[in-house]
Amino acid sequence: MPTPIETVSAFCATFVEDGGRPAVRRWFTPATRWVNEGVSVTTGADEAIAMIDGLEKSLGISTVHIDMLAIAADGSRVLTERLDRFERADGSEIGRVMIMGIFELEGDKIV
């Protein structure tokens, strides 16, 4: 089984595909709570994908590139420092955000 850092790294590396939908389907559970402060809170893959769909529709976000700046783990909790870059379907940049995030894992799933 992969380590928590390996799981989160794989999730973030895969997020560039189809707006993050395959990553969400692969690593979220039905109970995964995804908190985007000031934007949304979702539970499970279906709600997370609906939020992604909504951002694509309202803001034109088609792709999210996650540049990992630092990553550390304490047991099943993984702390990330990232630069998330948002792009339109034509590749033009919408914006970028510096993020500190905490992922909590159960096995190889993000919860």
N, CA, C and O atoms as a printed pandas DataFrame, in Angstrom:
     atom_number atom_name residue_name chain_id  residue_number  x_coord  y_coord  z_coord
0              1         N          MET        A               1    0.844   -1.175    0.000
1              2        CA          MET        A               1    0.000    0.000    0.000
2              3         C          MET        A               1    0.893    1.243    0.000
3              4         O          MET        A               1    1.916    1.270    0.684
4              5         N          PRO        A               2    0.509    2.276   -0.766
5              6        CA          PRO        A               2    1.312    3.498   -0.804
6              7         C          PRO        A               2    1.265    4.234    0.534
7              8         O          PRO        A               2    0.324    4.079    1.312
8              9         N          THR        A               3    2.289    5.028    0.781
9             10        CA          THR        A               3    2.313    5.864    1.979
10            11         C          THR        A               3    1.309    7.004    1.800
11            12         O          THR        A               3    0.890    7.274    0.674
12            13         N          PRO        A               4    0.914    7.678    2.880
13            14        CA          PRO        A               4    0.027    8.832    2.738
14            15         C          PRO        A               4    0.589    9.904    1.800
15            16         O          PRO        A               4   -0.153   10.478    1.003
16            17         N          ILE        A               5    1.883   10.173    1.888
17            18        CA          ILE        A               5    2.482   11.176    0.988
18            19         C          ILE        A               5    2.388   10.707   -0.464
19            20         O          ILE        A               5    2.084   11.508   -1.348
20            21         N          GLU        A               6    2.644    9.436   -0.720
21            22        CA          GLU        A               6    2.538    8.921   -2.091
22            23         C          GLU        A               6    1.101    9.030   -2.605
23            24         O          GLU        A               6    0.891    9.366   -3.771
24            25         N          THR        A               7    0.121    8.754   -1.763
25            26        CA          THR        A               7   -1.284    8.850   -2.177
26            27         C          THR        A               7   -1.658   10.282   -2.520
27            28         O          THR        A               7   -2.251   10.535   -3.568
28            29         N          VAL        A               8   -1.315   11.225   -1.643
29            30        CA          VAL        A               8   -1.656   12.628   -1.893
30            31         C          VAL        A               8   -0.896   13.152   -3.107
31            32         O          VAL        A               8   -1.451   13.908   -3.904
32            33         N          SER        A               9    0.353   12.765   -3.254
33            34        CA          SER        A               9    1.128   13.189   -4.428
34            35         C          SER        A               9    0.500   12.673   -5.711
35            36         O          SER        A               9    0.421   13.408   -6.696
36            37         N          ALA        A              10    0.054   11.425   -5.718
37            38        CA          ALA        A              10   -0.595   10.856   -6.905
38            39         C          ALA        A              10   -1.913   11.572   -7.188
39            40         O          ALA        A              10   -2.220   11.870   -8.342
40            41         N          PHE        A              11   -2.692   11.850   -6.148
41            42        CA          PHE        A              11   -3.951   12.583   -6.315
42            43         C          PHE        A              11   -3.691   13.940   -6.962
43            44         O          PHE        A              11   -4.344   14.302   -7.941
44            45         N          CYS        A              12   -2.739   14.685   -6.415
45            46        CA          CYS        A              12   -2.449   16.023   -6.938
46            47         C          CYS        A              12   -1.897   15.973   -8.359
47            48         O          CYS        A              12   -2.232   16.827   -9.180
48            49         N          ALA        A              13   -1.060   14.990   -8.657
49            50        CA          ALA        A              13   -0.496   14.864  -10.008
50            51         C          ALA        A              13   -1.576   14.515  -11.025
51            52         O          ALA        A              13   -1.498   14.930  -12.181
52            53         N          THR        A              14   -2.573   13.763  -10.605
53            54        CA          THR        A              14   -3.642   13.330  -11.499
54            55         C          THR        A              14   -4.712   14.407  -11.662
55            56         O          THR        A              14   -5.507   14.339  -12.599
56            57         N          PHE        A              15   -4.751   15.392  -10.778
57            58        CA          PHE        A              15   -5.825   16.386  -10.781
58            59         C          PHE        A              15   -5.884   17.186  -12.074
59            60         O          PHE        A              15   -6.931   17.748  -12.395
60            61         N          VAL        A              16   -4.802   17.252  -12.814
61            62        CA          VAL        A              16   -4.760   17.994  -14.067
62            63         C          VAL        A              16   -5.667   17.361  -15.135
63            64         O          VAL        A              16   -6.061   18.031  -16.090
64            65         N          GLU        A              17   -5.992   16.087  -14.975
65            66        CA          GLU        A              17   -6.813   15.375  -15.968
66            67         C          GLU        A              17   -8.290   15.692  -15.784
67            68         O          GLU        A              17   -8.826   15.520  -14.689
68            69         N          ASP        A              18   -8.946   16.144  -16.824
69            70        CA          ASP        A              18  -10.394   16.374  -16.864
70            71         C          ASP        A              18  -10.890   17.157  -15.649
71            72         O          ASP        A              18  -11.879   16.779  -15.021
72            73         N          GLY        A              19  -10.205   18.238  -15.327
73            74        CA          GLY        A              19  -10.645   19.106  -14.250
74            75         C          GLY        A              19  -10.593   18.490  -12.867
75            76         O          GLY        A              19  -11.170   19.039  -11.928
76            77         N          GLY        A              20   -9.917   17.367  -12.718
77            78        CA          GLY        A              20   -9.803   16.707  -11.424
78            79         C          GLY        A              20  -10.818   15.599  -11.198
79            80         O          GLY        A              20  -10.768   14.908  -10.180
80            81         N          ARG        A              21  -11.737   15.424  -12.140
81            82        CA          ARG        A              21  -12.798   14.420  -11.956
82            83         C          ARG        A              21  -12.270   12.994  -11.763
83            84         O          ARG        A              21  -12.724   12.310  -10.846
84            85         N          PRO        A              22  -11.320   12.511  -12.598
85            86        CA          PRO        A              22  -10.799   11.154  -12.368
86            87         C          PRO        A              22  -10.114   11.007  -11.009
87            88         O          PRO        A              22  -10.233    9.959  -10.374
88            89         N          ALA        A              23   -9.402   12.035  -10.555
89            90        CA          ALA        A              23   -8.737   11.980   -9.252
90            91         C          ALA        A              23   -9.769   11.871   -8.132
91            92         O          ALA        A              23   -9.607   11.075   -7.208
92            93         N          VAL        A              24  -10.822   12.669   -8.218
93            94        CA          VAL        A              24  -11.877   12.623   -7.211
94            95         C          VAL        A              24  -12.529   11.242   -7.195
95            96         O          VAL        A              24  -12.731   10.661   -6.129
96            97         N          ARG        A              25  -12.856   10.721   -8.372
97            98        CA          ARG        A              25  -13.489    9.393   -8.435
98            99         C          ARG        A              25  -12.574    8.307   -7.862
99           100         O          ARG        A              25  -13.054    7.373   -7.219
100          101         N          ARG        A              26  -11.280    8.419   -8.086
101          102        CA          ARG        A              26  -10.323    7.388   -7.652
102          103         C          ARG        A              26  -10.052    7.430   -6.149
103          104         O          ARG        A              26  -10.003    6.382   -5.505
104          105         N          TRP        A              27   -9.873    8.639   -5.576
105          106        CA          TRP        A              27   -9.385    8.727   -4.205
106          107         C          TRP        A              27  -10.417    9.170   -3.165
107          108         O          TRP        A              27  -10.142    9.065   -1.969
108          109         N          PHE        A              28  -11.590    9.659   -3.572
109          110        CA          PHE        A              28  -12.599   10.058   -2.589
110          111         C          PHE        A              28  -13.478    8.866   -2.222
111          112         O          PHE        A              28  -13.653    7.938   -3.011
112          113         N          THR        A              29  -14.018    8.911   -1.027
113          114        CA          THR        A              29  -15.000    7.925   -0.585
114          115         C          THR        A              29  -16.380    8.600   -0.608
115          116         O          THR        A              29  -16.453    9.812   -0.811
116          117         N          PRO        A              30  -17.465    7.858   -0.407
117          118        CA          PRO        A              30  -18.785    8.494   -0.329
118          119         C          PRO        A              30  -18.884    9.504    0.823
119          120         O          PRO        A              30  -19.749   10.380    0.802
120          121         N          ALA        A              31  -18.012    9.386    1.817
121          122        CA          ALA        A              31  -18.063   10.289    2.970
122          123         C          ALA        A              31  -16.970   11.363    2.963
123          124         O          ALA        A              31  -16.883   12.148    3.907
124          125         N          THR        A              32  -16.139   11.412    1.922
125          126        CA          THR        A              32  -15.044   12.392    1.883
126          127         C          THR        A              32  -15.609   13.803    1.965
127          128         O          THR        A              32  -16.496   14.177    1.199
128          129         N          ARG        A              33  -15.087   14.567    2.893
129          130        CA          ARG        A              33  -15.495   15.967    3.058
130          131         C          ARG        A              33  -14.387   16.845    2.488
131          132         O          ARG        A              33  -13.253   16.823    2.966
132          133         N          TRP        A              34  -14.733   17.627    1.446
133          134        CA          TRP        A              34  -13.761   18.498    0.778
134          135         C          TRP        A              34  -14.145   19.933    1.090
135          136         O          TRP        A              34  -15.200   20.408    0.669
136          137         N          VAL        A              35  -13.286   20.618    1.828
137          138        CA          VAL        A              35  -13.557   21.994    2.238
138          139         C          VAL        A              35  -12.668   22.922    1.424
139          140         O          VAL        A              35  -11.441   22.825    1.471
140          141         N          ASN        A              36  -13.295   23.815    0.684
141          142        CA          ASN        A              36  -12.599   24.889   -0.021
142          143         C          ASN        A              36  -13.054   26.175    0.648
143          144         O          ASN        A              36  -14.105   26.723    0.313
144          145         N          GLU        A              37  -12.253   26.656    1.600
145          146        CA          GLU        A              37  -12.652   27.800    2.418
146          147         C          GLU        A              37  -13.144   28.963    1.559
147          148         O          GLU        A              37  -12.477   29.394    0.619
148          149         N          GLY        A              38  -14.317   29.450    1.907
149          150        CA          GLY        A              38  -14.902   30.586    1.206
150          151         C          GLY        A              38  -15.541   30.241   -0.120
151          152         O          GLY        A              38  -16.122   31.113   -0.765
152          153         N          VAL        A              39  -15.448   28.980   -0.550
153          154        CA          VAL        A              39  -16.002   28.582   -1.849
154          155         C          VAL        A              39  -17.075   27.519   -1.667
155          156         O          VAL        A              39  -18.218   27.716   -2.080
156          157         N          SER        A              40  -16.714   26.381   -1.046
157          158        CA          SER        A              40  -17.673   25.286   -0.938
158          159         C          SER        A              40  -17.219   24.250    0.070
159          160         O          SER        A              40  -16.050   24.194    0.451
160          161         N          VAL        A              41  -18.170   23.431    0.491
161          162        CA          VAL        A              41  -17.906   22.223    1.261
162          163         C          VAL        A              41  -18.728   21.128    0.595
163          164         O          VAL        A              41  -19.940   21.269    0.428
164          165         N          THR        A              42  -18.067   20.036    0.214
165          166        CA          THR        A              42  -18.777   18.929   -0.429
166          167         C          THR        A              42  -18.552   17.651    0.362
167          168         O          THR        A              42  -17.585   17.524    1.114
168          169         N          THR        A              43  -19.473   16.703    0.173
169          170        CA          THR        A              43  -19.344   15.380    0.769
170          171         C          THR        A              43  -19.473   14.347   -0.335
171          172         O          THR        A              43  -20.477   14.310   -1.047
172          173         N          GLY        A              44  -18.456   13.509   -0.477
173          174        CA          GLY        A              44  -18.471   12.451   -1.481
174          175         C          GLY        A              44  -18.063   12.936   -2.858
175          176         O          GLY        A              44  -18.000   14.135   -3.129
176          177         N          ALA        A              45  -17.787   11.967   -3.722
177          178        CA          ALA        A              45  -17.301   12.267   -5.072
178          179         C          ALA        A              45  -18.342   12.985   -5.918
179          180         O          ALA        A              45  -17.999   13.902   -6.662
180          181         N          ASP        A              46  -19.615   12.584   -5.819
181          182        CA          ASP        A              46  -20.641   13.206   -6.662
182          183         C          ASP        A              46  -20.791   14.695   -6.387
183          184         O          ASP        A              46  -20.873   15.493   -7.321
184          185         N          GLU        A              47  -20.827   15.077   -5.108
185          186        CA          GLU        A              47  -20.921   16.507   -4.777
186          187         C          GLU        A              47  -19.658   17.251   -5.207
187          188         O          GLU        A              47  -19.739   18.378   -5.696
188          189         N          ALA        A              48  -18.497   16.630   -5.028
189          190        CA          ALA        A              48  -17.241   17.269   -5.422
190          191         C          ALA        A              48  -17.213   17.513   -6.927
191          192         O          ALA        A              48  -16.797   18.580   -7.379
192          193         N          ILE        A              49  -17.649   16.539   -7.691
193          194        CA          ILE        A              49  -17.663   16.685   -9.151
194          195         C          ILE        A              49  -18.705   17.714   -9.572
195          196         O          ILE        A              49  -18.477   18.461  -10.524
196          197         N          ALA        A              50  -19.834   17.770   -8.890
197          198        CA          ALA        A              50  -20.834   18.804   -9.186
198          199         C          ALA        A              50  -20.247   20.196   -8.931
199          200         O          ALA        A              50  -20.523   21.128   -9.686
200          201         N          MET        A              51  -19.442   20.345   -7.877
201          202        CA          MET        A              51  -18.790   21.621   -7.601
202          203         C          MET        A              51  -17.791   21.962   -8.707
203          204         O          MET        A              51  -17.725   23.106   -9.157
204          205         N          ILE        A              52  -17.013   20.964   -9.144
205          206        CA          ILE        A              52  -16.073   21.173  -10.255
206          207         C          ILE        A              52  -16.838   21.591  -11.505
207          208         O          ILE        A              52  -16.429   22.522  -12.200
208          209         N          ASP        A              53  -17.943   20.912  -11.795
209          210        CA          ASP        A              53  -18.769   21.257  -12.962
210          211         C          ASP        A              53  -19.263   22.700  -12.864
211          212         O          ASP        A              53  -19.254   23.437  -13.850
212          213         N          GLY        A              54  -19.694   23.093  -11.667
213          214        CA          GLY        A              54  -20.194   24.452  -11.467
214          215         C          GLY        A              54  -19.112   25.502  -11.690
215          216         O          GLY        A              54  -19.375   26.546  -12.286
216          217         N          LEU        A              55  -17.896   25.231  -11.214
217          218        CA          LEU        A              55  -16.797   26.179  -11.425
218          219         C          LEU        A              55  -16.399   26.256  -12.894
219          220         O          LEU        A              55  -16.023   27.316  -13.394
220          221         N          GLU        A              56  -16.489   25.131  -13.570
221          222        CA          GLU        A              56  -16.187   25.151  -15.004
222          223         C          GLU        A              56  -17.216   25.999  -15.743
223          224         O          GLU        A              56  -16.868   26.792  -16.618
224          225         N          LYS        A              57  -18.479   25.826  -15.386
225          226        CA          LYS        A              57  -19.557   26.570  -16.037
226          227         C          LYS        A              57  -19.500   28.062  -15.709
227          228         O          LYS        A              57  -19.616   28.901  -16.602
228          229         N          SER        A              58  -19.322   28.391  -14.428
229          230        CA          SER        A              58  -19.395   29.793  -14.025
230          231         C          SER        A              58  -18.105   30.576  -14.253
231          232         O          SER        A              58  -18.162   31.760  -14.583
232          233         N          LEU        A              59  -16.955   29.947  -14.087
233          234        CA          LEU        A              59  -15.680   30.650  -14.201
234          235         C          LEU        A              59  -14.845   30.214  -15.395
235          236         O          LEU        A              59  -13.830   30.839  -15.704
236          237         N          GLY        A              60  -15.260   29.153  -16.065
237          238        CA          GLY        A              60  -14.503   28.664  -17.208
238          239         C          GLY        A              60  -13.300   27.825  -16.850
239          240         O          GLY        A              60  -12.450   27.574  -17.704
240          241         N          ILE        A              61  -13.205   27.379  -15.591
241          242        CA          ILE        A              61  -12.062   26.562  -15.169
242          243         C          ILE        A              61  -12.175   25.182  -15.811
243          244         O          ILE        A              61  -13.118   24.435  -15.551
244          245         N          SER        A              62  -11.210   24.865  -16.641
245          246        CA          SER        A              62  -11.186   23.579  -17.327
246          247         C          SER        A              62  -10.108   22.661  -16.773
247          248         O          SER        A              62  -10.282   21.444  -16.710
248          249         N          THR        A              63   -8.991   23.261  -16.373
249          250        CA          THR        A              63   -7.841   22.497  -15.905
250          251         C          THR        A              63   -7.277   23.144  -14.654
251          252         O          THR        A              63   -7.234   24.369  -14.536
252          253         N          VAL        A              64   -6.842   22.300  -13.717
253          254        CA          VAL        A              64   -6.155   22.782  -12.520
254          255         C          VAL        A              64   -4.804   22.071  -12.446
255          256         O          VAL        A              64   -4.732   20.845  -12.358
256          257         N          HIS        A              65   -3.750   22.861  -12.484
257          258        CA          HIS        A              65   -2.399   22.333  -12.308
258          259         C          HIS        A              65   -2.020   22.556  -10.853
259          260         O          HIS        A              65   -2.131   23.673  -10.349
260          261         N          ILE        A              66   -1.575   21.512  -10.177
261          262        CA          ILE        A              66   -1.168   21.631   -8.782
262          263         C          ILE        A              66    0.351   21.485   -8.721
263          264         O          ILE        A              66    0.899   20.415   -8.987
264          265         N          ASP        A              67    1.012   22.576   -8.369
265          266        CA          ASP        A              67    2.465   22.567   -8.188
266          267         C          ASP        A              67    2.737   22.368   -6.700
267          268         O          ASP        A              67    2.443   23.247   -5.889
268          269         N          MET        A              68    3.298   21.213   -6.342
269          270        CA          MET        A              68    3.590   20.896   -4.948
270          271         C          MET        A              68    4.876   21.599   -4.544
271          272         O          MET        A              68    5.934   21.362   -5.128
272          273         N          LEU        A              69    4.780   22.464   -3.545
273          274        CA          LEU        A              69    5.947   23.198   -3.063
274          275         C          LEU        A              69    6.576   22.514   -1.855
275          276         O          LEU        A              69    7.798   22.503   -1.703
276          277         N          ALA        A              70    5.726   21.941   -0.993
277          278        CA          ALA        A              70    6.221   21.206    0.181
278          279         C          ALA        A              70    5.145   20.222    0.606
279          280         O          ALA        A              70    3.954   20.476    0.425
280          281         N          ILE        A              71    5.569   19.095    1.173
281          282        CA          ILE        A              71    4.634   18.078    1.628
282          283         C          ILE        A              71    5.245   17.368    2.831
283          284         O          ILE        A              71    6.437   17.061    2.853
284          285         N          ALA        A              72    4.398   17.113    3.834
285          286        CA          ALA        A              72    4.861   16.423    5.043
286          287         C          ALA        A              72    3.705   15.608    5.597
287          288         O          ALA        A              72    2.540   15.939    5.375
288          289         N          ALA        A              73    4.025   14.554    6.312
289          290        CA          ALA        A              73    2.991   13.702    6.886
290          291         C          ALA        A              73    3.221   13.486    8.371
291          292         O          ALA        A              73    4.353   13.437    8.852
292          293         N          ASP        A              74    2.111   13.358    9.077
293          294        CA          ASP        A              74    2.108   12.940   10.469
294          295         C          ASP        A              74    1.076   11.828   10.541
295          296         O          ASP        A              74   -0.121   12.086   10.673
296          297         N          GLY        A              75    1.536   10.607   10.456
297          298        CA          GLY        A              75    0.611    9.473   10.400
298          299         C          GLY        A              75   -0.218    9.527    9.135
299          300         O          GLY        A              75    0.327    9.546    8.031
300          301         N          SER        A              76   -1.527    9.553    9.288
301          302        CA          SER        A              76   -2.422    9.551    8.127
302          303         C          SER        A              76   -2.836   10.954    7.692
303          304         O          SER        A              76   -3.702   11.102    6.830
304          305         N          ARG        A              77   -2.233   11.973    8.271
305          306        CA          ARG        A              77   -2.521   13.370    7.882
306          307         C          ARG        A              77   -1.349   13.901    7.065
307          308         O          ARG        A              77   -0.187   13.748    7.443
308          309         N          VAL        A              78   -1.677   14.528    5.940
309          310        CA          VAL        A              78   -0.649   15.050    5.037
310          311         C          VAL        A              78   -0.873   16.546    4.855
311          312         O          VAL        A              78   -1.967   16.975    4.490
312          313         N          LEU        A              79    0.155   17.331    5.106
313          314        CA          LEU        A              79    0.115   18.780    4.952
314          315         C          LEU        A              79    0.799   19.141    3.644
315          316         O          LEU        A              79    1.914   18.697    3.369
316          317         N          THR        A              80    0.117   19.954    2.838
317          318        CA          THR        A              80    0.700   20.367    1.566
318          319         C          THR        A              80    0.760   21.891    1.482
319          320         O          THR        A              80   -0.130   22.595    1.958
320          321         N          GLU        A              81    1.821   22.371    0.871
321          322        CA          GLU        A              81    1.926   23.761    0.449
322          323         C          GLU        A              81    1.966   23.705   -1.066
323          324         O          GLU        A              81    2.847   23.073   -1.650
324          325         N          ARG        A              82    0.988   24.383   -1.714
325          326        CA          ARG        A              82    0.835   24.228   -3.155
326          327         C          ARG        A              82    0.578   25.562   -3.833
327          328         O          ARG        A              82    0.158   26.540   -3.213
328          329         N          LEU        A              83    0.846   25.560   -5.122
329          330        CA          LEU        A              83    0.395   26.617   -6.004
330          331         C          LEU        A              83   -0.582   25.948   -6.965
331          332         O          LEU        A              83   -0.183   25.122   -7.786
332          333         N          ASP        A              84   -1.859   26.305   -6.862
333          334        CA          ASP        A              84   -2.884   25.762   -7.757
334          335         C          ASP        A              84   -3.119   26.787   -8.862
335          336         O          ASP        A              84   -3.432   27.948   -8.598
336          337         N          ARG        A              85   -2.960   26.333  -10.109
337          338        CA          ARG        A              85   -3.108   27.212  -11.279
338          339         C          ARG        A              85   -4.339   26.784  -12.074
339          340         O          ARG        A              85   -4.468   25.621  -12.456
340          341         N          PHE        A              86   -5.235   27.729  -12.319
341          342        CA          PHE        A              86   -6.502   27.459  -12.997
342          343         C          PHE        A              86   -6.442   27.962  -14.430
343          344         O          PHE        A              86   -6.039   29.096  -14.688
344          345         N          GLU        A              87   -6.857   27.090  -15.374
345          346        CA          GLU        A              87   -6.800   27.442  -16.795
346          347         C          GLU        A              87   -8.134   27.190  -17.483
347          348         O          GLU        A              87   -8.930   26.351  -17.059
348          349         N          ARG        A              88   -8.354   27.944  -18.561
349          350        CA          ARG        A              88   -9.495   27.718  -19.448
350          351         C          ARG        A              88   -9.164   26.568  -20.408
351          352         O          ARG        A              88   -8.024   26.107  -20.466
352          353         N          ALA        A              89  -10.161   26.117  -21.148
353          354        CA          ALA        A              89   -9.965   25.023  -22.104
354          355         C          ALA        A              89   -8.909   25.363  -23.155
355          356         O          ALA        A              89   -8.236   24.465  -23.662
356          357         N          ASP        A              90   -8.753   26.655  -23.491
357          358        CA          ASP        A              90   -7.762   27.037  -24.503
358          359         C          ASP        A              90   -6.353   27.156  -23.930
359          360         O          ASP        A              90   -5.416   27.498  -24.653
360          361         N          GLY        A              91   -6.195   26.874  -22.620
361          362        CA          GLY        A              91   -4.880   26.922  -21.988
362          363         C          GLY        A              91   -4.522   28.255  -21.367
363          364         O          GLY        A              91   -3.487   28.370  -20.711
364          365         N          SER        A              92   -5.362   29.272  -21.561
365          366        CA          SER        A              92   -5.062   30.568  -20.951
366          367         C          SER        A              92   -5.336   30.509  -19.448
367          368         O          SER        A              92   -6.265   29.842  -18.994
368          369         N          GLU        A              93   -4.515   31.215  -18.702
369          370        CA          GLU        A              93   -4.615   31.171  -17.250
370          371         C          GLU        A              93   -5.720   32.078  -16.736
371          372         O          GLU        A              93   -5.855   33.223  -17.165
372          373         N          ILE        A              94   -6.511   31.543  -15.806
373          374        CA          ILE        A              94   -7.541   32.324  -15.120
374          375         C          ILE        A              94   -6.945   32.958  -13.871
375          376         O          ILE        A              94   -7.184   34.131  -13.583
376          377         N          GLY        A              95   -6.172   32.177  -13.139
377          378        CA          GLY        A              95   -5.560   32.683  -11.921
378          379         C          GLY        A              95   -4.791   31.588  -11.218
379          380         O          GLY        A              95   -4.781   30.436  -11.650
380          381         N          ARG        A              96   -4.143   31.969  -10.121
381          382        CA          ARG        A              96   -3.365   31.021   -9.320
382          383         C          ARG        A              96   -3.534   31.390   -7.859
383          384         O          ARG        A              96   -3.704   32.556   -7.504
384          385         N          VAL        A              97   -3.482   30.355   -7.015
385          386        CA          VAL        A              97   -3.703   30.549   -5.593
386          387         C          VAL        A              97   -2.679   29.732   -4.816
387          388         O          VAL        A              97   -2.468   28.553   -5.099
388          389         N          MET        A              98   -2.045   30.370   -3.835
389          390        CA          MET        A              98   -1.166   29.652   -2.905
390          391         C          MET        A              98   -2.068   29.014   -1.851
391          392         O          MET        A              98   -2.933   29.681   -1.284
392          393         N          ILE        A              99   -1.865   27.727   -1.590
393          394        CA          ILE        A              99   -2.745   26.991   -0.686
394          395         C          ILE        A              99   -1.927   26.151    0.286
395          396         O          ILE        A              99   -0.931   25.529   -0.084
396          397         N          MET        A             100   -2.371   26.150    1.530
397          398        CA          MET        A             100   -1.918   25.169    2.521
398          399         C          MET        A             100   -3.120   24.264    2.729
399          400         O          MET        A             100   -4.213   24.740    3.036
400          401         N          GLY        A             101   -2.925   22.967    2.563
401          402        CA          GLY        A             101   -4.039   22.043    2.708
402          403         C          GLY        A             101   -3.666   20.866    3.573
403          404         O          GLY        A             101   -2.501   20.476    3.653
404          405         N          ILE        A             102   -4.678   20.301    4.224
405          406        CA          ILE        A             102   -4.485   19.085    5.009
406          407         C          ILE        A             102   -5.379   18.008    4.426
407          408         O          ILE        A             102   -6.586   18.191    4.270
408          409         N          PHE        A             103   -4.763   16.890    4.112
409          410        CA          PHE        A             103   -5.484   15.712    3.632
410          411         C          PHE        A             103   -5.463   14.686    4.765
411          412         O          PHE        A             103   -4.427   14.466    5.394
412          413         N          GLU        A             104   -6.594   14.072    5.015
413          414        CA          GLU        A             104   -6.651   12.978    5.981
414          415         C          GLU        A             104   -6.995   11.713    5.213
415          416         O          GLU        A             104   -7.898   11.703    4.377
416          417         N          LEU        A             105   -6.262   10.645    5.509
417          418        CA          LEU        A             105   -6.430    9.404    4.760
418          419         C          LEU        A             105   -6.881    8.254    5.650
419          420         O          LEU        A             105   -6.553    8.187    6.835
420          421         N          GLU        A             106   -7.636    7.360    5.044
421          422        CA          GLU        A             106   -7.932    6.061    5.618
422          423         C          GLU        A             106   -7.508    5.055    4.557
423          424         O          GLU        A             106   -8.137    4.948    3.504
424          425         N          GLY        A             107   -6.436    4.318    4.843
425          426        CA          GLY        A             107   -5.871    3.443    3.820
426          427         C          GLY        A             107   -5.344    4.307    2.694
427          428         O          GLY        A             107   -4.570    5.237    2.922
428          429         N          ASP        A             108   -5.769    3.995    1.465
429          430        CA          ASP        A             108   -5.324    4.805    0.324
430          431         C          ASP        A             108   -6.424    5.733   -0.185
431          432         O          ASP        A             108   -6.397    6.146   -1.344
432          433         N          LYS        A             109   -7.388    6.064    0.668
433          434        CA          LYS        A             109   -8.487    6.956    0.293
434          435         C          LYS        A             109   -8.390    8.265    1.086
435          436         O          LYS        A             109   -7.976    8.277    2.246
436          437         N          ILE        A             110   -8.780    9.357    0.436
437          438        CA          ILE        A             110   -8.812   10.675    1.078
438          439         C          ILE        A             110  -10.195   10.838    1.702
439          440         O          ILE        A             110  -11.219   10.696    1.033
440          441         N          VAL        A             111  -10.198   11.136    2.993
441          442        CA          VAL        A             111  -11.484   11.276    3.680
442          443         C          VAL        A             111  -11.699   12.684    4.190
443          444         O          VAL        A             111  -12.734   12.971    4.792
